[in-house]
Amino acid sequence: MIVQAKNNRQIFLRRLKIDDIDRLFQYLQNLSDETRKRFGPHHFDRQSIIDFYINVDEHLGYVALDIDTSELIAYSIIRIGYLEHDRFRLQSYGLSLDNKTDCTFAPSVADAWQSCGVGDHLFRFICTELKGYGIQRVILWGGVQCDNEKAVNFYYKNGFRTLGHFEYHGQNMDMILENL
Ligand SMILES: CC(C)(COP(=O)(O)OP(=O)(O)OC[C@H]1O[C@@H](n2cnc3c(N)ncnc32)[C@H](O)[C@@H]1OP(=O)(O)O)[C@@H](O)C(=O)NCCC(=O)NCCS
């Protein structure tokens, strides 16, 4: 799917493919320390990326590419179901978790492309796909750091609500999008 970013550049949205690994590795290497420390699902070395996608149905990668340069400019991860690691904390908010209709989400956008509407576009694209898979709720991957203003605003704008707070290297929030 092709959309236009706020900087008037055309971008292409699609699922991550196995032959994107080099491009994805380059993308992750180029992220600033500030962005890297916000994005936690996997390590940034090549082998960790390969291992992360080894079971094809467990993790779904989504990417945005700059049409002019073919450069990867955004990368988001969906895991079908919830993170076992977060189960007790999520249940403590009274959630009944469901591995068939819940999913877990982690977004990232290249530093130079942040605040250009790319995160919004890619998330809307992902939501359309998720509905087709019967997913009804989106839960944040390990929550969001409360001082991550861009991300917190991004989630509220896209319909997420706060479930609760927890401490892990500072204050964090669990958030959920219901009625996808
Ligand atoms: C969070 C992130 C995915 C948002 O994607 P993005 O492409 O930058 O966001 P968009 O341009 O699509 O903006 C969507 C909304 O996010 C919020 N937002 C974006 N940039 C912002 C900024 N500089 N300051 C405050 N809020 C901002 C706004 O609510 C914005 O809506 P608006 O444009 O109508 O005001 C992206 O900034 C990012 O990768 N950040 C670093 C990694 C990260 O924090 N990941 C999340 C970990 S929990």
PDBQT file of the ligand as one rigid body, heavy atoms in Angstrom, charges set to zero:
ROOT
HETATM    1  C1  LIG A 201       6.425   6.565  18.842  1.00  0.00    +0.000 C 
HETATM    2  C2  LIG A 201       6.573   6.499  17.324  1.00  0.00    +0.000 C 
HETATM    3  C3  LIG A 201       6.398   5.062  16.825  1.00  0.00    +0.000 C 
HETATM    4  C4  LIG A 201       5.442   7.367  16.693  1.00  0.00    +0.000 C 
HETATM    5  O1  LIG A 201       5.573   7.322  15.289  1.00  0.00    +0.000 OA
HETATM    6  P1  LIG A 201       5.693   8.700  14.465  1.00  0.00    +0.000 P 
HETATM    7  O2  LIG A 201       5.763   8.372  13.029  1.00  0.00    +0.000 OA
HETATM    8  O3  LIG A 201       6.833   9.492  15.023  1.00  0.00    +0.000 OA
HETATM    9  O4  LIG A 201       4.314   9.417  14.835  1.00  0.00    +0.000 OA
HETATM   10  P2  LIG A 201       3.331  10.208  13.823  1.00  0.00    +0.000 P 
HETATM   11  O5  LIG A 201       4.104  11.243  13.096  1.00  0.00    +0.000 OA
HETATM   12  O6  LIG A 201       2.569   9.211  13.021  1.00  0.00    +0.000 OA
HETATM   13  O7  LIG A 201       2.385  10.959  14.853  1.00  0.00    +0.000 OA
HETATM   14  C5  LIG A 201       1.293  10.318  15.454  1.00  0.00    +0.000 C 
HETATM   15  C6  LIG A 201       1.031  10.965  16.787  1.00  0.00    +0.000 C 
HETATM   16  O8  LIG A 201       2.131  10.712  17.690  1.00  0.00    +0.000 OA
HETATM   17  C7  LIG A 201       2.316  11.835  18.549  1.00  0.00    +0.000 C 
HETATM   18  N1  LIG A 201       3.592  12.497  18.247  1.00  0.00    +0.000 N 
HETATM   19  C8  LIG A 201       4.388  12.310  17.161  1.00  0.00    +0.000 A 
HETATM   20  N2  LIG A 201       5.480  13.096  17.246  1.00  0.00    +0.000 NA
HETATM   21  C9  LIG A 201       5.372  13.789  18.391  1.00  0.00    +0.000 A 
HETATM   22  C10 LIG A 201       6.195  14.758  19.022  1.00  0.00    +0.000 A 
HETATM   23  N3  LIG A 201       7.353  15.178  18.464  1.00  0.00    +0.000 N 
HETATM   24  N4  LIG A 201       5.806  15.247  20.225  1.00  0.00    +0.000 NA
HETATM   25  C11 LIG A 201       4.650  14.839  20.801  1.00  0.00    +0.000 A 
HETATM   26  N5  LIG A 201       3.813  13.910  20.247  1.00  0.00    +0.000 NA
HETATM   27  C12 LIG A 201       4.174  13.407  19.037  1.00  0.00    +0.000 A 
HETATM   28  C13 LIG A 201       1.191  12.803  18.209  1.00  0.00    +0.000 C 
HETATM   29  O9  LIG A 201       0.056  12.444  18.981  1.00  0.00    +0.000 OA
HETATM   30  C14 LIG A 201       0.932  12.469  16.754  1.00  0.00    +0.000 C 
HETATM   31  O10 LIG A 201      -0.342  12.855  16.312  1.00  0.00    +0.000 OA
HETATM   32  P3  LIG A 201      -0.532  14.306  15.576  1.00  0.00    +0.000 P 
HETATM   33  O11 LIG A 201       0.434  14.309  14.439  1.00  0.00    +0.000 OA
HETATM   34  O12 LIG A 201      -1.952  14.300  15.128  1.00  0.00    +0.000 OA
HETATM   35  O13 LIG A 201      -0.189  15.344  16.598  1.00  0.00    +0.000 OA
HETATM   36  C15 LIG A 201       7.943   7.058  16.848  1.00  0.00    +0.000 C 
HETATM   37  O14 LIG A 201       8.075   8.421  17.238  1.00  0.00    +0.000 OA
HETATM   38  C16 LIG A 201       9.146   6.280  17.374  1.00  0.00    +0.000 C 
HETATM   39  O15 LIG A 201       9.621   5.358  16.721  1.00  0.00    +0.000 OA
HETATM   40  N6  LIG A 201       9.696   6.656  18.549  1.00  0.00    +0.000 N 
HETATM   41  C17 LIG A 201      10.889   5.978  19.070  1.00  0.00    +0.000 C 
HETATM   42  C18 LIG A 201      10.657   4.514  19.401  1.00  0.00    +0.000 C 
HETATM   43  C19 LIG A 201       9.521   4.367  20.392  1.00  0.00    +0.000 C 
HETATM   44  O16 LIG A 201       9.357   5.155  21.298  1.00  0.00    +0.000 OA
HETATM   45  N7  LIG A 201       8.717   3.301  20.207  1.00  0.00    +0.000 N 
HETATM   46  C20 LIG A 201       7.602   3.005  21.120  1.00  0.00    +0.000 C 
HETATM   47  C21 LIG A 201       8.089   2.216  22.294  1.00  0.00    +0.000 C 
HETATM   48  S1  LIG A 201       6.795   1.920  23.479  1.00  0.00    +0.000 SA
ENDROOT
TORSDOF 0
